[in-house]
């Protein structure tokens, strides 16, 4: 009882004279409320209406919360006759539940509904329910539909002070439409905590206090998904159809809010980015947002937004009287607002559409206004929210796909950033502009590479012991340790052509805790004199004027496959800026090739790069791709290649490769070409590129069985028998279309010099190869997966609390964790290829000699990288070795498209042969499930009984003999026109053998999106060719074994067949 008495005394109740155990308080108009402790009653007087007596006793602690709240209402100035306790409404089969307190207007209609709970557990329980489905208050509101405010209220006496909590919902007009569920759906899920009882508020005049910078709340883990899902709900219930535009506009609102927080930092000023209840209308509010947007654009993006504020108008035309000015300003406001402007989430074209859109803008601003967006370090949950917006909201076009943060972190942790940073700091003698590495992302997109590089650099700076360095350098380090990212404006550059993404990238920098990088709105391929460029980008090298050579690190995921980009870029760059430019046609789409040359232009000697590219860069057949591979080999060391599968990026299932490169000095390749020219003249096998006897090593790798002395006969145009009988020479003779011997030798010497040049460049290099695997194996390696399901959108760890816990890509704190793939690339940059590969990564990480990626023995050496990276499989046999195309004809199937238009049930239909028609262990194809029309057959490849077909993709390399006629699609290769020296059954068993299948596997895994065979790969497959008699004996012995296996069990039948093949061939 003493606690209750203390509470009463605190709110102004006094013991009543001449009574025992009665406390009372007199309010304005001599109205009295009393509390009788003996009878345990609360007496509210004759003006406050009570529809029940439940709250007028001591039976529940909640009753005293009601009393304290009524006291607060009366103190505020509400009249007792406008207060109803335990209000009910007619409902269904009786009445509703009882609302604790209802405040009415003078006409008796409900204005304010209050539900009271005890402080703590009961309040939180009801508040949770309210956020889940609206709870009791939403139900009460819908019985009336008239209140302007509903409130959940609690209070208690704590340390001799009354503390109270109120969660308030201000009713918007559209909340009144529909039932409780409709109300809940439209509600922005945000409550206000002031606006009713505060000293600046009058009765019946809700006025929520304006936020200042000190009132903003840090985003918590649960807030990230809440804000995102609430944003989607706002779009849904306002019927916003253009989601891409809406997500773009939210980044505009972020820009306004970030600028607002920046200019008000350290002040008590009211923030501009908020809806001021009772003060704002849609026009005044959007005009304020427009001013924030204009200033933010100038501050952060150095863009001048075309606009004319009312302040500027008044300053420009001070001579106008108020009568003249006001009508003009009104029309001026209409022009500014009633059109599709920067906040047009819905189309705006007149006053009505402006108001419809303004409702959406207001709801989104109210959703965001109480949260803090600017931090001096990475705020993980804000970053999570940013990722949700990116991965699900922004449409990605023109070869764009945003790099997931874990992939960006992997690339960055693979680069020797710590070593580069330490070298710069330890060699610096004074505080100048070379203390840190210069970083560039020339296709910045969402800014992930920029923000993650900045976090890594800041982490490394924080670890530095300033006492180790020159005093002026040490001072700079201390400043950077205290003032996070202050260095970034000088050392970090990003370029992005898509203005929408420039804004996104800059906002992303702030949302990740940075904000200071140079994000330039321009083309990442623009000439270095372009007016958009600034700082280090304006410099060019004196010896190589098309090059910049100012950057230490490049990390990027440039666009690829952009149709006809050449004609759209002439204002930024022309043919004299790029060596590769003249290899482009007007319809070329391989823009990624120019970005590789731009990497060459930007990097200093020994600068490093991690660039994500389409896998076609390694084996594309176009001239531009081949010339790009030449550029890579001429001007970079290839440190590592990472192949990431179709689950890596959300917006595409395309396989990509990440090239990890180190810039060579231009003169390395220039001088080597000169040296090879001299070698061809002197005929001396001298040391080149640090390689002793390089020609002998080339011959051993390429011209098997040919000595340097033999090779000299080729160079003297007097080839001996060892040369003339070698398959490379015979291929030259067969495939070079020349008019005379002079032309033949000119081409041979040119091709051989080129091969030797690239062999010598590649020979010293070892390469780390990382493969993510496919499907479930890929998920285990990446540690994440994407979801498109509602309320669970975005990127998620496959298990555990975070992606960093799951991924095998990188360790966020260490460069040398043996269980992470980035470690082996990082070690390779350090020249360490002996670091033992952890057992958990043996399926993903391997090391290879770079020369083993290339096929030097072809007439046309196209510098294709084959990521199987196997050395050429040497075929051992006592019989002559032939390539398959010397013995058979090989052509590809063809598919009429769309195939459904050609499928038929007619009797004259032609067999349509698919891989699903045969079992893997079948030898013959005898029937098909489907047929195609004669018109379809004309667009396909016809095959005859006795022909061979070979699957060329997915389950590639399976041979079958046709026992029917029909047509094959482009997933098959047709083998026919057999040499008279080749037994068909021998060919079948050899195609199925380990000897041939190993060659197929090596050829198929060439870095493309799906492992596959093609005509060229099969054509160059080698096969021993015994006499017909030996072939027939080999076949008969296998057939006898297979017949025997049908009557008795023969263990390891395949192994037994392999033994028969070896017996006859070795």
Buried (B, 14 or more C-beta within 10 A) or exposed (E): EEEBBEBBBEBEBEBBEEEEBBBBBEBEEEBBBBBBBEEBBBBBEEEBBBBEEBBBEBEEBBBBBBBBBBBBBBBBEBBBBBBBBBBBBEEEEEEBBBBBBBBBBEEEEBBBBBBBBBBEEBBEEBBEBBBEEBBBBBBBBBBBEBBBBBBBBBBBBEEEEBEBBBBBBBBBEBBBEEEBEBBBBBBBBBBBBBBBBEEEBEBBEBBBBBBBBEBBEEBEEEBBBBBBBBBBBBBEBBEBEBBEBBBBBBBBBBBBBBBBBBBBEEEEEBBBBBBBBEEBEBBEBBBBBBBBBBBBBEBBBEBEBEBEBBEEBEEEEEEBEEEEBEEEBEEBBBEBBBBEBBBBBBEBEEEEBBEBBBBBBBBBBBBBBBBBBBBEEBBBBBBBBBBBBBBBBBEBEBBBBBBBBBBBBBBBBBBBBBBBBBEBBEEBEEBEEEBBBBBBBBBBBBBBBBBBBBBBBBBBBEEBEBEEBBEEBBEBBEEBBEEBBBBBBBBBBBBBBBEBBBBBBBBBBBBBBBBBBBBBBBBBBBBBEBEBBEBBBEEBBEEEEBBBBBBBBBBBBBBBBBEEBBEEBEEBBEEEBBBBBEBBEEEBBBBBBBBBBBBBBBBBEEBBBBBBBBBBBBBBEBBBBBBBBBBBBBBBBBBBBBBBBBBBBBBBEBBBBBBBBBBBEBEBBEEBEEBBEEBEEEEEBEEBBEBEBBBBBBBBBBBEEBEBEBBBBBBEEEBBEBBEEBBBBEBBEEEBEBEEEEEBBEBBBEBBBBBBBBBBBBBEBBBBBBBBBBEEBBBBBBBBBBBEEEEEBBBBBBEEEBBBEBBBBBBBEEBBBBEBBBBBBBBBBEEEEEBEBBEBBEEBBBBBBBBBBBBBBBBEBBBBBBBBBBEBBEBEBEBEBBBBBBBBBBBBBBBBEEBEEBBBEEEEBBBBBBBEBBEEEEBEBEEBEBBBBEEBBBBBBBBEEEBBBBBBBEEBBBBBBBEBBBBBBBBBBBBBEBEEEBBBBBBBBBBBBBBBBBBBBBBBBBBBBEBBBBBEBBBBBBBBBBEEEBBBBBBEBBEEBBEEBEEEEBEEBEEBBBEBBBEBBE
